[in-house]
Amino acid sequence: MEPRVGVRPASESDRSVVDAFLEANHAAVVARRGELVDARREQALLAEDADGTLVGVATWVVSGDEIELLTINVDRQWSGIGSALIDAVAEVGRKRRCRRLWLVTTNDNVDALRFYQRRGLRLRALRAGAVDDARRTLKPAIPERGLHDIPIRDELELALDLELDWAGRKSGGTQDAVGDA
């Protein structure tokens, strides 16, 4: 069994560590919805092992009544780190009275699609050719092929109604897992 991780808001003193983690995971600058977003300038949550080792980072942006999970990166898949980070971002959204959490991924990221859908996120939009456009106009470094040697072409947007739990039931209350992130 994996050790339990703690999730906390990144402080200003964490900034260099967060930036390095994002850089190492090729997540510092994100192309989505026809624009580039610098994740290093956004709010972040850190996942740490019991000994304080950084094992994951999620960045998020609130706009109106929605919270975007801009990036999520972990050191170890299938260890609960990603779930803890998504739960924490959802909690931040609830505290800020957001109705919806949303994110964008690419068509090649089948493991992420499985992960997000198992946590209650639903497909909200397909932007066919959006990654091809971003590669041509915004971020030429986006590779042509991605995970499982699948051509990277499209953006998929997924969303979670924050008033519902993962099983689709109205949420009763929320736990205070991340403080006032």
Phi and psi in degrees as GROMACS dihedral restraints (atoms count N, CA, C in turn):
[ dihedral_restraints ]
;  ai    aj    ak    al  type     phi  dphi    fc
    3     4     5     6     1   -72.7    20    10
    4     5     6     7     1   146.4    20    10
    6     7     8     9     1   -64.7    20    10
    7     8     9    10     1   150.5    20    10
    9    10    11    12     1   -67.5    20    10
   10    11    12    13     1   142.2    20    10
   12    13    14    15     1  -107.1    20    10
   13    14    15    16     1   150.3    20    10
   15    16    17    18     1  -106.8    20    10
   16    17    18    19     1   145.0    20    10
   18    19    20    21     1  -119.5    20    10
   19    20    21    22     1   133.6    20    10
   21    22    23    24     1  -145.7    20    10
   22    23    24    25     1   157.0    20    10
   24    25    26    27     1   -66.2    20    10
   25    26    27    28     1   143.1    20    10
   27    28    29    30     1   -73.1    20    10
   28    29    30    31     1   139.1    20    10
   30    31    32    33     1   -99.8    20    10
   31    32    33    34     1   172.8    20    10
   33    34    35    36     1   -60.1    20    10
   34    35    36    37     1   -35.0    20    10
   36    37    38    39     1   -69.9    20    10
   37    38    39    40     1   -15.8    20    10
   39    40    41    42     1   -86.2    20    10
   40    41    42    43     1    -9.4    20    10
   42    43    44    45     1   -53.6    20    10
   43    44    45    46     1   -44.9    20    10
   45    46    47    48     1   -66.3    20    10
   46    47    48    49     1   -35.5    20    10
   48    49    50    51     1   -69.2    20    10
   49    50    51    52     1   -43.0    20    10
   51    52    53    54     1   -61.8    20    10
   52    53    54    55     1   -47.5    20    10
   54    55    56    57     1   -59.4    20    10
   55    56    57    58     1   -43.2    20    10
   57    58    59    60     1   -63.9    20    10
   58    59    60    61     1   -40.1    20    10
   60    61    62    63     1   -63.9    20    10
   61    62    63    64     1   -44.6    20    10
   63    64    65    66     1   -63.0    20    10
   64    65    66    67     1   -44.3    20    10
   66    67    68    69     1   -59.8    20    10
   67    68    69    70     1   -47.1    20    10
   69    70    71    72     1   -61.8    20    10
   70    71    72    73     1   -27.3    20    10
   72    73    74    75     1  -100.3    20    10
   73    74    75    76     1    13.4    20    10
   75    76    77    78     1    54.8    20    10
   76    77    78    79     1    39.2    20    10
   78    79    80    81     1  -123.8    20    10
   79    80    81    82     1    14.6    20    10
   81    82    83    84     1   -69.2    20    10
   82    83    84    85     1   -40.0    20    10
   84    85    86    87     1  -126.6    20    10
   85    86    87    88     1   123.9    20    10
   87    88    89    90     1  -112.3    20    10
   88    89    90    91     1   130.6    20    10
   90    91    92    93     1   -97.5    20    10
   91    92    93    94     1   122.8    20    10
   93    94    95    96     1  -161.5    20    10
   94    95    96    97     1   147.2    20    10
   96    97    98    99     1    53.1    20    10
   97    98    99   100     1    35.2    20    10
   99   100   101   102     1    77.2    20    10
  100   101   102   103     1    15.7    20    10
  102   103   104   105     1  -142.8    20    10
  103   104   105   106     1   161.0    20    10
  105   106   107   108     1   -98.3    20    10
  106   107   108   109     1   135.2    20    10
  108   109   110   111     1  -125.5    20    10
  109   110   111   112     1   128.1    20    10
  111   112   113   114     1   -86.9    20    10
  112   113   114   115     1   103.9    20    10
  114   115   116   117     1   -64.4    20    10
  115   116   117   118     1   -21.9    20    10
  117   118   119   120     1   -68.2    20    10
  118   119   120   121     1   -14.7    20    10
  120   121   122   123     1   -99.7    20    10
  121   122   123   124     1     1.6    20    10
  123   124   125   126     1  -104.5    20    10
  124   125   126   127     1   166.1    20    10
  126   127   128   129     1   -61.8    20    10
  127   128   129   130     1   148.8    20    10
  129   130   131   132     1  -138.0    20    10
  130   131   132   133     1   151.6    20    10
  132   133   134   135     1  -116.8    20    10
  133   134   135   136     1   139.9    20    10
  135   136   137   138     1  -109.4    20    10
  136   137   138   139     1   139.1    20    10
  138   139   140   141     1  -107.9    20    10
  139   140   141   142     1   128.9    20    10
  141   142   143   144     1  -129.5    20    10
  142   143   144   145     1   143.9    20    10
  144   145   146   147     1   -68.4    20    10
  145   146   147   148     1   173.1    20    10
  147   148   149   150     1   -58.0    20    10
  148   149   150   151     1   -28.3    20    10
  150   151   152   153     1   -89.4    20    10
  151   152   153   154     1     6.3    20    10
  153   154   155   156     1    88.3    20    10
  154   155   156   157     1     5.7    20    10
  156   157   158   159     1   -73.5    20    10
  157   158   159   160     1   130.0    20    10
  159   160   161   162     1   -68.6    20    10
  160   161   162   163     1   123.2    20    10
  162   163   164   165     1  -123.0    20    10
  163   164   165   166     1    -4.9    20    10
  165   166   167   168     1  -170.4    20    10
  166   167   168   169     1   153.8    20    10
  168   169   170   171     1  -140.4    20    10
  169   170   171   172     1   136.7    20    10
  171   172   173   174     1  -126.0    20    10
  172   173   174   175     1   135.5    20    10
  174   175   176   177     1  -112.5    20    10
  175   176   177   178     1   151.3    20    10
  177   178   179   180     1  -147.2    20    10
  178   179   180   181     1   157.6    20    10
  180   181   182   183     1  -138.5    20    10
  181   182   183   184     1   130.1    20    10
  183   184   185   186     1   -99.8    20    10
  184   185   186   187     1   132.2    20    10
  186   187   188   189     1  -139.4    20    10
  187   188   189   190     1   115.6    20    10
  189   190   191   192     1    62.4    20    10
  190   191   192   193     1  -125.8    20    10
  192   193   194   195     1  -104.9    20    10
  193   194   195   196     1    26.5    20    10
  195   196   197   198     1  -128.6    20    10
  196   197   198   199     1   147.2    20    10
  198   199   200   201     1  -117.5    20    10
  199   200   201   202     1   128.4    20    10
  201   202   203   204     1   -97.2    20    10
  202   203   204   205     1   128.4    20    10
  204   205   206   207     1   -83.5    20    10
  205   206   207   208     1    96.2    20    10
  207   208   209   210     1   -72.6    20    10
  208   209   210   211     1   -49.0    20    10
  210   211   212   213     1  -139.1    20    10
  211   212   213   214     1   150.6    20    10
  213   214   215   216     1  -147.1    20    10
  214   215   216   217     1   122.4    20    10
  216   217   218   219     1  -138.8    20    10
  217   218   219   220     1   138.2    20    10
  219   220   221   222     1  -132.3    20    10
  220   221   222   223     1   155.6    20    10
  222   223   224   225     1   -77.3    20    10
  223   224   225   226     1   -30.2    20    10
  225   226   227   228     1  -134.4    20    10
  226   227   228   229     1   118.5    20    10
  228   229   230   231     1   -72.8    20    10
  229   230   231   232     1   158.7    20    10
  231   232   233   234     1    59.6    20    10
  232   233   234   235     1    33.3    20    10
  234   235   236   237     1  -122.0    20    10
  235   236   237   238     1     3.4    20    10
  237   238   239   240     1    92.4    20    10
  238   239   240   241     1    -7.2    20    10
  240   241   242   243     1   -66.0    20    10
  241   242   243   244     1   -48.3    20    10
  243   244   245   246     1   -61.5    20    10
  244   245   246   247     1   -41.2    20    10
  246   247   248   249     1   -62.4    20    10
  247   248   249   250     1   -42.7    20    10
  249   250   251   252     1   -62.7    20    10
  250   251   252   253     1   -40.1    20    10
  252   253   254   255     1   -68.0    20    10
  253   254   255   256     1   -43.1    20    10
  255   256   257   258     1   -62.6    20    10
  256   257   258   259     1   -44.2    20    10
  258   259   260   261     1   -57.6    20    10
  259   260   261   262     1   -42.0    20    10
  261   262   263   264     1   -68.3    20    10
  262   263   264   265     1   -40.3    20    10
  264   265   266   267     1   -65.2    20    10
  265   266   267   268     1   -41.5    20    10
  267   268   269   270     1   -60.8    20    10
  268   269   270   271     1   -39.8    20    10
  270   271   272   273     1   -64.9    20    10
  271   272   273   274     1   -41.1    20    10
  273   274   275   276     1   -58.1    20    10
  274   275   276   277     1   -45.5    20    10
  276   277   278   279     1   -60.0    20    10
  277   278   279   280     1   -44.2    20    10
  279   280   281   282     1   -61.9    20    10
  280   281   282   283     1   -43.3    20    10
  282   283   284   285     1   -63.4    20    10
  283   284   285   286     1   -28.8    20    10
  285   286   287   288     1   -94.8    20    10
  286   287   288   289     1    13.8    20    10
  288   289   290   291     1    61.9    20    10
  289   290   291   292     1    34.1    20    10
  291   292   293   294     1   -79.8    20    10
  292   293   294   295     1   142.6    20    10
  294   295   296   297     1   -89.4    20    10
  295   296   297   298     1   -24.8    20    10
  297   298   299   300     1  -141.9    20    10
  298   299   300   301     1   141.6    20    10
  300   301   302   303     1  -106.1    20    10
  301   302   303   304     1   135.0    20    10
  303   304   305   306     1  -139.3    20    10
  304   305   306   307     1   162.1    20    10
  306   307   308   309     1  -155.4    20    10
  307   308   309   310     1   164.9    20    10
  309   310   311   312     1  -122.5    20    10
  310   311   312   313     1   135.0    20    10
  312   313   314   315     1  -133.1    20    10
  313   314   315   316     1  -179.9    20    10
  315   316   317   318     1  -110.2    20    10
  316   317   318   319     1   160.9    20    10
  318   319   320   321     1   -61.1    20    10
  319   320   321   322     1   -24.1    20    10
  321   322   323   324     1   -80.8    20    10
  322   323   324   325     1   -14.5    20    10
  324   325   326   327     1   -86.9    20    10
  325   326   327   328     1    64.8    20    10
  327   328   329   330     1   -66.8    20    10
  328   329   330   331     1   -32.5    20    10
  330   331   332   333     1   -64.6    20    10
  331   332   333   334     1   -40.9    20    10
  333   334   335   336     1   -66.0    20    10
  334   335   336   337     1   -41.2    20    10
  336   337   338   339     1   -59.4    20    10
  337   338   339   340     1   -42.6    20    10
  339   340   341   342     1   -63.0    20    10
  340   341   342   343     1   -48.4    20    10
  342   343   344   345     1   -57.7    20    10
  343   344   345   346     1   -50.8    20    10
  345   346   347   348     1   -65.5    20    10
  346   347   348   349     1   -43.1    20    10
  348   349   350   351     1   -66.9    20    10
  349   350   351   352     1   -34.1    20    10
  351   352   353   354     1   -66.9    20    10
  352   353   354   355     1   -18.4    20    10
  354   355   356   357     1  -101.7    20    10
  355   356   357   358     1    16.5    20    10
  357   358   359   360     1    94.7    20    10
  358   359   360   361     1    -5.2    20    10
  360   361   362   363     1   -73.3    20    10
  361   362   363   364     1   145.1    20    10
  363   364   365   366     1  -121.5    20    10
  364   365   366   367     1   148.2    20    10
  366   367   368   369     1   -61.3    20    10
  367   368   369   370     1   131.1    20    10
  369   370   371   372     1  -117.5    20    10
  370   371   372   373     1   -31.4    20    10
  372   373   374   375     1  -157.3    20    10
  373   374   375   376     1   148.5    20    10
  375   376   377   378     1  -120.4    20    10
  376   377   378   379     1   124.7    20    10
  378   379   380   381     1  -112.0    20    10
  379   380   381   382     1    89.1    20    10
  381   382   383   384     1   -63.6    20    10
  382   383   384   385     1   129.5    20    10
  384   385   386   387     1    80.0    20    10
  385   386   387   388     1     1.0    20    10
  387   388   389   390     1   -64.0    20    10
  388   389   390   391     1   -35.7    20    10
  390   391   392   393     1   -72.7    20    10
  391   392   393   394     1   -37.7    20    10
  393   394   395   396     1   -57.7    20    10
  394   395   396   397     1   -44.7    20    10
  396   397   398   399     1   -63.3    20    10
  397   398   399   400     1   -44.0    20    10
  399   400   401   402     1   -63.8    20    10
  400   401   402   403     1   -39.8    20    10
  402   403   404   405     1   -62.9    20    10
  403   404   405   406     1   -38.8    20    10
  405   406   407   408     1   -75.3    20    10
  406   407   408   409     1   -36.0    20    10
  408   409   410   411     1  -113.3    20    10
  409   410   411   412     1   -25.4    20    10
  411   412   413   414     1  -117.1    20    10
  412   413   414   415     1   -45.1    20    10
  414   415   416   417     1  -143.6    20    10
  415   416   417   418     1    83.4    20    10
  417   418   419   420     1   -59.9    20    10
  418   419   420   421     1   -19.1    20    10
  420   421   422   423     1   -74.4    20    10
  421   422   423   424     1    -8.7    20    10
  423   424   425   426     1   -62.1    20    10
  424   425   426   427     1   124.3    20    10
  426   427   428   429     1   -66.8    20    10
  427   428   429   430     1   155.8    20    10
  429   430   431   432     1   -72.2    20    10
  430   431   432   433     1   -34.9    20    10
  432   433   434   435     1  -122.8    20    10
  433   434   435   436     1   147.6    20    10
  435   436   437   438     1  -123.7    20    10
  436   437   438   439     1  -142.9    20    10
  438   439   440   441     1   -57.5    20    10
  439   440   441   442     1   141.1    20    10
  441   442   443   444     1    60.1    20    10
  442   443   444   445     1    23.7    20    10
  444   445   446   447     1    59.3    20    10
  445   446   447   448     1    31.4    20    10
  447   448   449   450     1   -88.9    20    10
  448   449   450   451     1   132.0    20    10
  450   451   452   453     1   -59.8    20    10
  451   452   453   454     1   132.4    20    10
  453   454   455   456     1   -91.3    20    10
  454   455   456   457     1   113.4    20    10
  456   457   458   459     1  -130.4    20    10
  457   458   459   460     1   -36.9    20    10
  459   460   461   462     1  -121.7    20    10
  460   461   462   463     1   152.5    20    10
  462   463   464   465     1   -98.8    20    10
  463   464   465   466     1   139.0    20    10
  465   466   467   468     1  -119.0    20    10
  466   467   468   469     1   129.6    20    10
  468   469   470   471     1  -107.3    20    10
  469   470   471   472     1   133.4    20    10
  471   472   473   474     1  -122.4    20    10
  472   473   474   475     1   153.3    20    10
  474   475   476   477     1  -144.5    20    10
  475   476   477   478     1   153.7    20    10
  477   478   479   480     1  -129.1    20    10
  478   479   480   481     1   127.4    20    10
  480   481   482   483     1   -73.8    20    10
  481   482   483   484     1   115.1    20    10
  483   484   485   486     1   -72.2    20    10
  484   485   486   487     1    -9.1    20    10
  486   487   488   489     1   -86.4    20    10
  487   488   489   490     1    -5.7    20    10
  489   490   491   492     1  -115.3    20    10
  490   491   492   493     1   151.2    20    10
  492   493   494   495     1   -87.7    20    10
  493   494   495   496     1  -177.9    20    10
  495   496   497   498     1   -60.0    20    10
  496   497   498   499     1   -27.0    20    10
  498   499   500   501     1   -87.5    20    10
  499   500   501   502     1     1.1    20    10
  501   502   503   504     1    87.4    20    10
  502   503   504   505     1    11.9    20    10
  504   505   506   507     1   -94.3    20    10
  505   506   507   508     1   152.5    20    10
  507   508   509   510     1   -57.2    20    10
  508   509   510   511     1   133.3    20    10
  510   511   512   513     1   -75.8    20    10
  511   512   513   514     1   135.5    20    10
  513   514   515   516     1   -82.1    20    10
  514   515   516   517     1   -61.4    20    10
  516   517   518   519     1  -145.9    20    10
  517   518   519   520     1   179.0    20    10
  519   520   521   522     1  -128.0    20    10
  520   521   522   523     1   150.6    20    10
  522   523   524   525     1   -92.4    20    10
  523   524   525   526     1   154.7    20    10
  525   526   527   528     1   -94.8    20    10
  526   527   528   529     1    72.9    20    10
  528   529   530   531     1   -86.4    20    10
  529   530   531   532     1   -23.8    20    10
  531   532   533   534     1  -123.6    20    10
  532   533   534   535     1    15.7    20    10
  534   535   536   537     1    64.4    20    10
  535   536   537   538     1  -140.3    20    10
  537   538   539   540     1  -105.0    20    10
  538   539   540   541     1    49.6    20    10
